[in-house]
């Protein structure tokens, strides 16, 4: 039966207005393994969801981005100018600068490059003799660079790459970072436990008064890790941060916990308790001091087998550079002081107190369970502005922002001066900590309002000053248009339209006509995010520039050929499969090339391994672990050209088996559209070393749809490593084709009360499988609950609405090809 005639369930879609709302409900896996004695492990963790190598036009990276962190922690959007933040990590990431450029460009951050002086990469001696690369630490480096950029986009970044992950080498990297002028040093690594020798052996490298040395508390839950145990560093715990529009802050934060993983915390009994720590359940150094988000952050990384593009990262490796960059926003530490004392000096202002969640069980509850005030997993809390991270005298500015005409509160307004910003709550009130003295350039901005002239406020140390603001609403005009299907049917679509950066509620199109109307302030540019309520359509972003007159912005949404769930479309696919049946030569159209290798791809199973791919019969294999094969291979198995000119999407599938050592063996798949003149990576290889067999790999090739000639190569580079087997290589082209028919939509209501009936069914008597269920529409005040949408073929149909507790009702509907028909039902309650 045609896909379009199957049942349709209209989802109650509430698409994210930003990446913050994209749930990070995936598992996290440590990037680095257990370290050897005397060595450290990085604390980066990454999700196990499929990565995104490249984003579609309207697609945003999964996870929290810079704007989310700035909003959650009341941080300026353009801070960090004149400051240098150092990141100390082990090994080299050759793609560090290039990947950083992609991340910053995606979020509109200014370029940070070697050429413009913003970015510098050095070895642990300060030179350019970089260490060997490492797949795992490369992900840590990418995470650190992206988080520093997100929080302090104007800061310079110094990346110090140490020879290896030895504790002595990393300590030397910290010393070099300080020697090169960094006032903020981020260390997202550690070694589990607290030892009496730590201070004597390594302590001096982390003891630099006037420099914020920041270290991750670890990812293994309750228990401490070095160097976060040292009393001279800021120990950073971790939180789970989610958007909560109904809360005054707009965000909810709890202790970060994923299975057995969570922020480190506890009592370091071998380390002296710093004078500023006053908790009574630990006689030594308590961990942590402060915390920040440790889950669901967007990162871009392309180096090695773990470098797969856009992916969610987490761990205290994320929170640590966030805190280091927050110190940089607050300005240089006072000479001779230890910045880890600053948060304790404020007595609460400048911090979000995290009061729920735990990282395990312990005898002294506050060391593993969040509560009011200080606790182990989150310390004193997360940043709320910069007050807790600066060392000078300060005072508090408070007040209310209102509409000058109506007197009503203006929520979501930004009140700030330079680096210090606060956001008004739902009742229009705000609280802002400022350096003592005359603070000039204090401004107020809010969506839809004119900003008053900047003012100067005098504030004394320890005092509170009140200043209210009345804002004048800006004149508005209208953006109108129609949202339609753009894949063949052309019917109007019920869709959600959100304005980027606007705190106002999104607008929905009319379910029958697809029309919408948004009122926006004049003489400004906007980005409209358009998402269909019907499943199976790709989201779209449209840019609009408003003058003084209304404008029309129509949009056509594309049915997603990969999801293939849009109603009214059948999926047509074509497969080209190669099973490597011959043992004497490459199949017709396939070629084997060797770049100075001792041997290349074979089809005769020269070592007699058998087929480990899950396929049967002959297969392709490259050997590297026994004579006469080795010691070096650089060989490619290249496919014939595939014609994808008629495809809307495509995918590669192959069976494989291998043993690999990630440092000596690289297995990748690349694609070319110019007959092999240039290649682009599409599969980066295994994520972990060891043996794997009977593995089926699927690689999206969406970006190559529409190309008349696409070749693939299986590229193997190794230095006396192991082997790689490949079989049953399939290239599938996918196209959605319209099925004749149209949509019927409407609401099912209670005949007496007029209230929508959620959970009712609407069926077509002539097509029993055509069933729709009614849903709630909480975001759309113009359409009541009980909305349904049903696809059927053209012609006259008898539709039946039924719900528990109601008498069923039958109505006649005339359905036209590629159109939407409105048909509502009013059900009478059973006596």
ZARODO-378801 format. One line per 2 residues: number of its first residue (from 0); their letters; for each residue x, y, z of C-alpha. Coordinates in pm, whole numbers, plus 50000, padded with zeros to 5 digits. Each point is the difference from the previous one (the first is absolute). Layout:
! ZARODO-378801
NUM) a) X,Y,Z; ... .
END
This chain:
! ZARODO-378801
0) xx) 50000,50000,50000; 50127,50353,49926 .
2) xx) 50173,50167,50290; 49763,50292,49974 .
4) xx) 49699,49780,50076; 50136,49878,50331 .
6) xx) 49890,50144,50331; 50102,50355,50082 .
8) xx) 50057,50128,50348; 50037,50376,50019 .
10) xx) 50264,50067,50262; 49969,50274,50257 .
12) xx) 50322,50154,49872; 50185,50254,50214 .
14) xx) 50329,50036,49811; 50294,50162,50178 .
16) xx) 50054,50370,49961; 50368,49932,50057 .
18) xx) 50233,49712,50049; 49939,50030,50372 .
20) xx) 49665,49828,49966; 50136,49702,49813 .
22) xx) 49999,49733,50266; 50334,49844,50073 .
24) xx) 49844,49665,50077; 50285,49793,49863 .
26) xx) 50261,49803,50188; 50344,50148,50055 .
28) xx) 50321,49803,49958; 50343,50104,50133 .
30) xx) 50228,50116,49721; 50321,49900,50181 .
32) xx) 50066,49666,50164; 50150,49910,50337 .
34) xx) 50345,50162,50029; 50322,49821,50085 .
36) xx) 50170,50065,50334; 50136,50354,50010 .
38) xx) 49773,50110,49717; 49667,50182,49970 .
40) xx) 49681,49937,49810; 49805,50268,49821 .
42) xx) 49649,50050,50136; 49820,50059,49670 .
44) xx) 49693,49788,49932; 49812,49972,49673 .
46) xx) 49656,49876,49903; 49939,49676,49815 .
48) xx) 49747,50153,49761; 50085,50023,49628 .
50) xx) 50215,50306,49933; 49932,50271,49743 .
52) xx) 50291,50054,49766; 49824,50291,49833 .
54) xx) 49683,50189,50077; 49707,50059,49770 .
56) xx) 49914,50361,49920; 49753,50041,50286 .
58) xx) 50159,49751,50236; 50162,50094,50330 .
60) xx) 50261,49786,50176; 49870,49766,50270 .
62) xx) 50059,50129,50349; 50050,50330,50179 .
64) xx) 50173,50281,49813; 50162,50328,50105 .
66) xx) 49675,50195,50018; 49855,49738,50235 .
68) xx) 50296,50019,50240; 50000,50380,49993 .
70) xx) 49629,50004,50081; 50016,49737,50272 .
72) xx) 50290,50165,50182; 49919,50369,49933 .
74) xx) 50324,50051,49810; 50076,50264,49737 .
76) xx) 49985,49897,49636; 50328,50161,49899 .
78) xx) 50228,49976,50303; 50362,49905,50044 .
80) xx) 50175,50276,49806; 50360,50048,50107 .
82) xx) 50016,49672,50195; 50190,49679,49920 .
84) xx) 49855,49667,50110; 50233,49700,49995 .
86) xx) 49887,49642,49941; 50241,49725,50105 .
88) xx) 49947,49661,49839; 50207,49698,49902 .
90) xx) 50106,49907,49646; 49923,50186,49678 .
92) xx) 49677,50068,49818; 50107,50093,49645 .
94) xx) 49647,50121,49920; 49961,50220,50309 .
96) xx) 50008,50338,49828; 49795,49891,49697 .
98) xx) 49729,49841,50214; 49991,50304,50227 .
100) xx) 49933,50216,49692; 49696,49787,49909 .
102) xx) 49859,50023,50353; 50043,50375,50025 .
104) xx) 49859,50063,49652; 49693,49788,50076 .
106) xx) 49909,50220,50296; 50104,50335,49855 .
108) xx) 50303,50038,50228; 50296,50207,49876 .
110) xx) 50282,49804,49833; 50280,49885,50230 .
112) xx) 50299,49901,49791; 50375,49992,50004 .
114) xx) 49997,50258,49720; 49802,50260,50197 .
116) xx) 50193,49934,50322; 49705,49863,50196 .
118) xx) 50108,49634,50000; 50338,49854,50089 .
120) xx) 50099,49635,50026; 50328,49901,50167 .
122) xx) 50169,49689,50132; 50079,49971,50371 .
124) xx) 50328,50187,49945; 49825,50289,49825 .
126) xx) 50111,49906,49649; 49839,49838,49697 .
128) xx) 50148,49651,50027; 49655,49859,50066 .
130) xx) 49961,49656,50162; 49856,49700,49824 .
132) xx) 49628,50008,49934; 49752,49802,50204 .
134) xx) 49641,49922,49901; 49860,50021,50353 .
136) xx) 50170,50315,50127; 49915,50170,49669 .
138) xx) 49635,49993,50107; 50093,50153,50335 .
140) xx) 50187,50280,49825; 49702,50073,49774 .
142) xx) 49764,50010,50299; 50225,50238,50194 .
144) xx) 50048,50238,49708; 49628,50011,49923 .
146) xx) 49894,50066,50361; 50253,50283,50048 .
148) xx) 49878,50152,49673; 49636,49969,50105 .
150) xx) 50048,50190,50326; 50276,50249,49912 .
152) xx) 49985,50050,49620; 50232,50302,49999 .
154) xx) 50277,49838,50207; 50327,49873,49859 .
156) xx) 50053,49624,50031; 50332,49833,50080 .
158) xx) 50000,49622,49944; 50290,49824,50172 .
160) xx) 50044,49641,49876; 50218,49788,50228 .
162) xx) 50216,49708,49883; 49763,49744,50148 .
164) xx) 49751,49961,50285; 50262,49953,50271 .
166) xx) 49926,50208,50309; 50347,50152,49982 .
168) xx) 49949,50106,49639; 49660,50155,50068 .
170) xx) 50140,50187,50300; 50277,50134,49778 .
172) xx) 49732,50116,49755; 49831,50204,50274 .
174) xx) 50329,50169,50088; 50061,50081,49634 .
176) xx) 49648,50146,49959; 50060,50237,50293 .
178) xx) 50348,50085,49872; 49844,50099,49665 .
180) xx) 49769,50247,50175; 49672,49815,50051 .
182) xx) 49804,50116,50306; 49745,49718,49965 .
184) xx) 50102,49634,49953; 49747,49724,49935 .
186) xx) 50089,49639,50090; 49735,49747,49895 .
188) xx) 50179,49688,50118; 50092,49815,50317 .
190) xx) 50117,49693,50185; 49765,49832,50244 .
192) xx) 50082,50027,50368; 50189,50219,50246 .
194) xx) 50359,49920,50099; 50236,50156,50252 .
196) xx) 50266,50043,49731; 49781,50204,49763 .
198) xx) 50077,50339,50151; 50375,49944,50021 .
200) xx) 50031,49844,49654; 49771,50218,49791 .
202) xx) 49853,50269,50225; 50231,50284,49898 .
204) xx) 49886,49977,49636; 49641,50074,50107 .
206) xx) 50096,50270,50252; 50005,50335,49815 .
208) xx) 49853,50289,50202; 49822,50248,49778 .
210) xx) 49911,49726,49749; 49671,49805,49989 .
212) xx) 50108,49635,49981; 49685,49798,49938 .
214) xx) 49970,49619,50015; 49726,49743,49938 .
216) xx) 49871,49806,50300; 49962,49680,49794 .
218) xx) 49719,49797,49845; 49982,49691,50220 .
220) xx) 49760,50127,50264; 50079,50028,50370 .
222) xx) 50377,50000,50055; 50276,50251,49931 .
224) xx) 50254,50042,49724; 50333,50180,49968 .
226) xx) 50072,50287,49920; 49653,50123,50108 .
228) xx) 50097,49895,50353; 50268,50269,50027 .
230) xx) 49908,50298,50217; 50139,50248,49743 .
232) xx) 49768,49905,49712; 49630,50054,49934 .
234) xx) 49842,49653,50006; 49707,49983,49758 .
236) xx) 49700,49769,50037; 49726,49939,49746 .
238) xx) 49629,50057,49944; 49724,49901,49765 .
240) xx) 49859,50318,49844; 49659,50007,49830 .
242) xx) 49776,50279,49879; 49702,50073,50228 .
244) xx) 49796,50291,49861; 49763,49988,50297 .
246) xx) 50270,50072,50259; 50113,50354,50085 .
248) xx) 50351,49922,49880; 49881,49824,49684 .
250) xx) 50224,49700,50072; 50007,49702,50233 .
252) xx) 50323,49854,50137; 50069,49687,50202 .
254) xx) 50304,49788,50078; 50123,49836,49680 .
256) xx) 49947,49622,50010; 50009,49744,49720 .
258) xx) 49991,49642,50126; 50318,49944,50199 .
260) xx) 50147,50329,49880; 49975,50329,50183 .
262) xx) 50221,50283,50124; 50274,49909,50244 .
264) xx) 49970,50127,50358; 50113,49923,50351 .
266) xx) 50270,50067,50256; 50371,50007,49910 .
268) xx) 50145,49911,50338; 50365,50037,49891 .
270) xx) 49949,50358,49881; 49973,50290,50240 .
272) xx) 49660,50164,50028; 50019,50353,49858 .
274) xx) 49906,50275,50241; 49702,50108,49794 .
276) xx) 49823,49661,50020; 49774,49987,50306 .
278) xx) 49816,49667,49960; 50032,49784,50309 .
280) xx) 49970,49645,49868; 50350,49988,49849 .
282) xx) 50319,50092,50183; 50196,50016,49675 .
284) xx) 49934,50150,49657; 49636,49970,49893 .
286) xx) 49917,49945,49630; 49846,50176,49805 .
288) xx) 50008,50382,50022; 49758,50095,49722 .
290) xx) 49838,49824,49705; 49855,50043,49652 .
292) xx) 49822,49800,49732; 50148,49653,49946 .
294) xx) 49754,49852,49752; 49849,50055,49655 .
296) xx) 50239,50262,49859; 50056,50026,49625 .
298) xx) 50356,49930,49882; 50158,49978,49655 .
300) xx) 50291,49757,49960; 50130,49824,49688 .
302) xx) 50337,49849,50088; 50049,49624,50023 .
304) xx) 49749,49722,50047; 49811,50197,50266 .
306) xx) 49992,50318,49793; 49663,49962,49836 .
308) xx) 49874,50359,49969; 49725,50151,50217 .
310) xx) 49921,49805,50313; 49891,50047,50359 .
312) xx) 50277,49998,50258; 50000,50019,50378 .
314) xx) 50191,49921,50317; 50179,50240,50232 .
316) xx) 50229,50057,49702; 49717,50220,49871 .
318) xx) 49938,50188,50325; 50369,50074,50065 .
320) xx) 50071,50220,49694; 49663,50171,50057 .
322) xx) 50119,50108,50347; 50347,50095,49875 .
324) xx) 49839,50223,49736; 49763,50150,50259 .
326) xx) 50302,50108,50205; 50135,50165,49684 .
328) xx) 49675,50193,49952; 50028,50133,50355 .
330) xx) 50342,50146,49933; 50357,49933,50118 .
332) xx) 50038,49854,50351; 50155,50223,50261 .
334) xx) 50376,49943,50031; 50095,49770,50283 .
336) xx) 49651,49855,50045; 49854,49658,49928 .
338) xx) 49688,50033,49782; 49847,49681,50141 .
340) xx) 49927,50208,50312; 49794,50259,49811 .
342) xx) 49668,49807,49986; 50014,49945,50378 .
344) xx) 50044,50372,50067; 49667,50111,49852 .
346) xx) 49786,49797,50239; 49761,49890,49727 .
348) xx) 49951,50286,49749; 50120,49916,49652 .
350) xx) 49921,49629,50028; 49705,49773,49926 .
352) xx) 49967,49770,50301; 49936,49645,49876 .
354) xx) 49781,49819,50251; 49900,49666,49846 .
356) xx) 50172,49683,49883; 50292,49789,50116 .
358) xx) 50304,49822,49860; 49989,49694,50223 .
360) xx) 49982,49908,50367; 50230,50104,50283 .
362) xx) 50014,50025,50379; 50003,50382,50001 .
364) xx) 49691,50077,49794; 50087,50348,49868 .
366) xx) 50320,49868,49840; 49797,49794,49751 .
368) xx) 49651,50155,50005; 49900,50349,49893 .
370) xx) 49828,50230,50246; 49973,50364,50099 .
372) xx) 50340,50163,50024; 50320,49806,49951 .
374) xx) 49999,49639,49883; 50259,49768,49847 .
376) xx) 49862,49927,49650; 49931,50366,49909 .
378) xx) 50199,50199,50257; 49849,50343,50062 .
380) xx) 49806,49983,49673; 50022,50113,49636 .
382) xx) 50071,50349,49863; 49727,50263,50020 .
384) xx) 50184,50290,49845; 50360,50078,50092 .
386) xx) 49984,50116,50361; 50126,49674,50148 .
388) xx) 50300,49985,49769; 50158,50341,50053 .
390) xx) 50214,50098,50292; 49925,50371,50049 .
392) xx) 49737,50192,50202; 49648,49998,49859 .
394) xx) 49641,50097,50067; 49653,49904,49880 .
396) xx) 49767,50177,49757; 49638,49898,50008 .
398) xx) 49674,50124,49851; 49708,49936,49766 .
400) xx) 49961,50041,49624; 49650,50089,49882 .
402) xx) 49809,50105,49689; 49995,50382,50012 .
404) xx) 49643,50017,49869; 49825,49711,50173 .
406) xx) 50214,49968,50310; 50013,49624,49954 .
408) xx) 50320,49807,50072; 50245,49932,49719 .
410) xx) 50139,49649,50042; 50318,49888,49831 .
412) xx) 50153,50349,49975; 50378,50027,50030 .
414) xx) 50142,50253,50246; 50374,50041,49987 .
416) xx) 50319,50195,49977; 50279,49852,49794 .
418) xx) 50067,49650,50126; 49745,50008,50282 .
420) xx) 49648,49904,49893; 49677,49882,50160 .
422) xx) 49667,49889,49854; 49667,50113,50138 .
424) xx) 49770,49741,50153; 49634,49945,49917 .
426) xx) 49904,50290,50228; 50252,50232,49831 .
428) xx) 50241,50009,50295; 50377,49955,49972 .
430) xx) 50307,49977,50224; 50346,50088,49872 .
432) xx) 50333,49994,50181; 50237,50277,49884 .
434) xx) 50353,50112,50087; 50004,50274,50262 .
436) xx) 50030,50355,49869; 49836,50188,49716 .
438) xx) 49873,49749,49745; 49939,50162,49663 .
440) xx) 49826,49879,49687; 49719,49821,50183 .
442) xx) 49746,49898,49734; 49665,49822,49982 .
444) xx) 49895,49798,49695; 49685,49799,49941 .
446) xx) 49841,49847,49692; 49742,50237,49857 .
448) xx) 50109,50304,50203; 50222,50301,49938 .
450) xx) 50306,50011,50224; 50033,50312,50215 .
452) xx) 50324,50200,49999; 50281,49840,50206 .
454) xx) 50027,50125,50358; 50270,50012,50265 .
456) xx) 49937,49854,50344; 50215,50057,50308 .
458) xx) 50023,49701,50228; 50202,49948,50318 .
460) xx) 50150,49676,50123; 49742,49784,50177 .
462) xx) 49704,50230,49925; 49679,49953,49800 .
464) xx) 49872,50265,49758; 49652,49992,49841 .
466) xx) 49941,50120,49643; 49677,49942,49805 .
468) xx) 49958,50038,49623; 49696,50067,49784 .
470) xx) 50032,49889,49636; 49811,50130,49699 .
472) xx) 49855,49738,49768; 50124,50015,49639 .
474) xx) 49754,50038,49711; 49925,49674,49826 .
476) xx) 49906,49864,49661; 49892,49660,49869 .
478) xx) 50169,49700,49843; 49742,49788,49822 .
480) xx) 50015,49698,49777; 49906,49640,49933 .
482) xx) 50185,49683,50089; 49959,49714,49754 .
484) xx) 50130,49654,49920; 50293,50033,49762 .
486) xx) 50047,49641,49883; 49720,49957,49748 .
488) xx) 49662,50034,50168; 50027,50372,50070 .
490) xx) 49723,49988,50260; 49988,50254,50285 .
492) xx) 50175,49887,50318; 49918,50054,50364 .
494) xx) 50334,50132,50130; 50168,50177,50289 .
496) xx) 50188,50323,49931; 50243,50127,50262 .
498) xx) 50204,50320,49979; 50361,49946,50104 .
500) xx) 50090,50207,50303; 49640,50091,50077 .
502) xx) 49855,49917,50343; 49650,50024,49853 .
504) xx) 49792,49691,49936; 50032,49837,49658 .
506) xx) 49730,50040,49736; 49822,49710,49832 .
508) xx) 49861,49986,49649; 49634,49932,49931 .
510) xx) 49961,49620,49966; 49785,50032,49686 .
512) xx) 50152,50294,49812; 50359,49995,50129 .
514) xx) 49983,50379,50049; 50177,50179,50285 .
516) xx) 50039,50356,50124; 50274,50122,50238 .
518) xx) 50032,50350,50144; 50366,50108,50036 .
520) xx) 50183,50327,50073; 50075,50204,49688 .
522) xx) 50339,50065,49843; 50181,49686,50112 .
524) xx) 50104,49658,49872; 49864,49670,50128 .
526) xx) 50046,49624,49959; 49677,49800,49981 .
528) xx) 50027,49636,50105; 49723,49801,49828 .
530) xx) 49910,49647,50113; 49708,49791,49872 .
532) xx) 49767,49835,50249; 49964,49704,49767 .
534) xx) 50290,49760,50052; 50245,49932,49719 .
536) xx) 50075,50356,49886; 50332,50179,50033 .
538) xx) 50013,50327,50189; 50085,50321,49815 .
540) xx) 50147,50337,50095; 49901,50312,49805 .
542) xx) 50172,50337,50037; 49785,50313,49978 .
544) xx) 50093,50369,50002; 49722,50235,50111 .
546) xx) 49962,50363,49915; 49685,50191,50079 .
548) xx) 49755,49801,49789; 49861,49646,50025 .
550) xx) 50185,49730,49806; 49903,49657,49868 .
552) xx) 50219,49700,50073; 49875,49669,49862 .
554) xx) 50174,49673,50077; 50005,49649,49858 .
556) xx) 50107,49713,50226; 50168,49690,49862 .
558) xx) 49887,49649,50086; 50302,49821,50148 .
560) xx) 50098,49706,49777; 50210,49845,50278 .
562) xx) 49722,49997,50258; 49744,49913,49727 .
564) xx) 49713,50057,50244; 49816,50287,49827 .
566) xx) 49645,49896,49911; 49901,49994,49638 .
568) xx) 50341,49884,49875; 50142,49664,49897 .
570) xx) 50369,49928,50034; 50170,49877,49682 .
572) xx) 50350,49866,50047; 50262,49850,49772 .
574) xx) 50289,49789,50129; 50336,49921,49844 .
576) xx) 50169,49714,50187; 50343,49845,49963 .
578) xx) 50069,49667,50172; 50362,49947,49880 .
580) xx) 49923,49652,49868; 50321,49965,49798 .
582) xx) 50315,49898,50185; 50239,50081,49715 .
584) xx) 49944,50370,49931; 49807,50308,50096 .
586) xx) 49641,50001,49876; 49917,50179,49677 .
588) xx) 50033,50376,50044; 50186,49966,50332 .
590) xx) 50370,50083,50026; 50279,49945,50253 .
592) xx) 50273,50264,50033; 50305,49997,50226 .
594) xx) 50197,50312,50100; 50343,49850,50054 .
596) xx) 49855,49707,50195; 50149,49657,50032 .
598) xx) 49659,49855,49914; 49642,50104,49935 .
600) xx) 49643,49874,50017; 49954,49629,49917 .
602) xx) 49701,49779,49927; 50149,49651,50051 .
604) xx) 50020,50001,50383; 50381,49961,49995 .
606) xx) 50024,49924,50374; 49704,49765,50005 .
608) xx) 49806,50197,50260; 49655,49933,49863 .
610) xx) 49720,50251,49963; 49963,50192,50328 .
612) xx) 49768,50266,49854; 49671,49816,50037 .
614) xx) 49985,49946,49627; 50062,49675,49814 .
616) xx) 50245,49885,49739; 50286,50214,49877 .
618) xx) 50077,50348,50135; 50254,50283,49975 .
620) xx) 50282,50006,50254; 50317,50194,50076 .
622) xx) 50260,49820,50216; 50263,50170,50213 .
624) xx) 50095,49768,50285; 50211,49721,49853 .
626) xx) 50261,49946,49730; 50035,50051,49719 .
628) xx) 49747,50275,50071; 50129,50318,50163 .
630) xx) 50153,50193,50146; 49813,50288,49832 .
632) xx) 49676,50024,49806; 49831,50294,49830 .
634) xx) 49745,49844,49771; 49657,50089,49862 .
636) xx) 49716,49787,49871; 49801,50232,49772 .
638) xx) 49647,49943,49870; 49860,50069,49657 .
640) xx) 49810,50327,49952; 49643,50001,50131 .
642) xx) 49741,50220,49830; 49801,50174,50273 .
644) xx) 49866,50279,49781; 49636,49899,50059 .
646) xx) 50040,49929,50372; 49873,50222,50280 .
648) xx) 50224,49817,50246; 50242,49709,50006 .
650) xx) 50177,49771,50244; 50291,49757,50003 .
652) xx) 49973,49670,50186; 50274,49739,50034 .
654) xx) 50088,49700,50212; 50337,49998,50171 .
656) xx) 50229,49825,50244; 50341,50107,50128 .
658) xx) 50261,50015,50271; 50140,50349,50044 .
660) xx) 50243,50202,50205; 49888,50361,49971 .
662) xx) 50351,50140,50022; 50140,49776,49724 .
664) xx) 49704,49926,49773; 49753,50235,49835 .
666) xx) 49694,49876,49809; 49785,50259,49826 .
668) xx) 49746,50036,49720; 50014,50304,49773 .
670) xx) 49785,50132,49715; 50087,50186,49679 .
672) xx) 49785,50182,49745; 50288,50083,49763 .
674) xx) 50118,49651,49907; 50249,49980,50287 .
676) xx) 50173,50335,49954; 49891,50097,50353 .
678) xx) 49854,49797,50287; 49779,50080,50295 .
680) xx) 49979,49778,50308; 49658,49846,50069 .
682) xx) 50093,49729,50256; 50283,50059,50248 .
684) xx) 50048,49638,50102; 49956,49814,50330 .
686) xx) 49968,50200,50320; 50191,49748,50214 .
688) xx) 50286,49761,49942; 49982,49622,50020 .
690) xx) 49810,49737,49806; 49654,50028,49845 .
692) xx) 49820,49764,49766; 49659,49966,49839 .
694) xx) 49969,50378,49999; 49764,50183,49763 .
696) xx) 50089,50365,49941; 49755,50253,49855 .
698) xx) 50135,50333,49874; 49765,50284,49892 .
700) xx) 50080,50143,49656; 49727,50264,49994 .
702) xx) 50234,50276,49884; 50086,49797,49687 .
704) xx) 49640,49963,49882; 49956,50164,49661 .
706) xx) 50358,49930,49893; 50040,49812,49668 .
708) xx) 50324,49829,50101; 50096,49896,50356 .
710) xx) 50290,49766,50078; 50084,49849,50337 .
712) xx) 50335,49880,50126; 50084,49775,50293 .
714) xx) 50331,50144,50115; 50237,49806,50226 .
716) xx) 50319,50147,50147; 50204,49797,50248 .
718) xx) 50346,49934,50139; 50019,49628,50071 .
720) xx) 49654,49982,50149; 49721,49744,49951 .
722) xx) 49734,49958,49729; 49674,50132,49856 .
724) xx) 49732,49796,49819; 49717,50150,49792 .
726) xx) 49704,49828,49831; 49656,50073,49855 .
728) xx) 50054,50367,49919; 49663,50157,49918 .
730) xx) 49924,50351,49877; 49630,50087,50032 .
732) xx) 49837,50299,49833; 49673,50121,50155 .
734) xx) 49721,50209,49848; 49655,50088,50135 .
736) xx) 49721,50008,49742; 49652,50145,50065 .
738) xx) 49702,49766,50034; 49671,50144,49863 .
740) xx) 49788,50142,50279; 49947,50283,50241 .
742) xx) 49971,50090,50369; 49696,50045,50221 .
744) xx) 50046,50187,50326; 49787,50140,50279 .
746) xx) 49918,49965,50367; 49790,49753,50191 .
748) xx) 49810,50183,50276; 49753,49932,50277 .
750) xx) 49666,50111,49856; 49884,50149,50331 .
752) xx) 50313,50172,50132; 50185,50069,49677 .
754) xx) 50320,49865,50156; 50230,49793,49783 .
756) xx) 50001,49624,50045; 50356,49867,50010 .
758) xx) 50051,49633,49913; 49701,49968,49769 .
760) xx) 50042,49812,49671; 49892,50103,49653 .
762) xx) 49975,49719,49745; 49911,49966,49632 .
764) xx) 49727,49745,49936; 50141,49914,49656 .
766) xx) 50358,49953,50129; 49996,49844,50348 .
768) xx) 50377,50046,50037; 49968,50376,49962 .
770) xx) 49973,50110,50363; 50095,50322,50176 .
772) xx) 50006,50077,50371; 49920,50340,50142 .
774) xx) 50263,50189,50198; 50030,50303,50223 .
776) xx) 50127,50330,49858; 50126,50182,50311 .
778) xx) 50224,50246,49811; 49736,50113,49749 .
780) xx) 49722,50214,50150; 49827,50027,49662 .
782) xx) 49941,49626,49966; 49829,49807,50275 .
784) xx) 50101,49665,50139; 49874,49688,49825 .
786) xx) 50172,50073,49666; 50039,49721,49743 .
788) xx) 50142,49974,49649; 49920,49706,49770 .
790) xx) 50137,49909,49656; 49770,49822,49754 .
792) xx) 49968,49957,49627; 49795,50250,49796 .
794) xx) 49621,49977,49991; 49705,49983,50236 .
796) xx) 50074,49839,50338; 49793,49914,50302 .
798) xx) 50191,50093,50312; 49913,49869,50345 .
800) xx) 50109,50166,50325; 49988,49797,50322 .
802) xx) 50117,50041,50358; 49944,49826,50331 .
804) xx) 49689,50134,50171; 49858,50153,49681 .
806) xx) 49759,49889,49729; 50188,49963,49668 .
808) xx) 49926,50248,49722; 50027,49953,49624 .
810) xx) 50056,50281,49749; 50053,50019,49626 .
812) xx) 50321,50159,49866; 50106,50076,49644 .
814) xx) 50376,49960,49966; 50192,50160,49712 .
816) xx) 50350,49920,49881; 50269,50216,50161 .
818) xx) 49752,50201,50208; 49892,50022,50363 .
820) xx) 49633,49965,50093; 49869,50122,50335 .
822) xx) 49754,49774,50181; 49915,50024,50369 .
824) xx) 49800,49774,50229; 49785,50077,50305 .
826) xx) 49943,49683,50201; 49710,49957,50239 .
828) xx) 50083,49843,50334; 49829,49670,50070 .
830) x) 49730,50018,50266 .
END
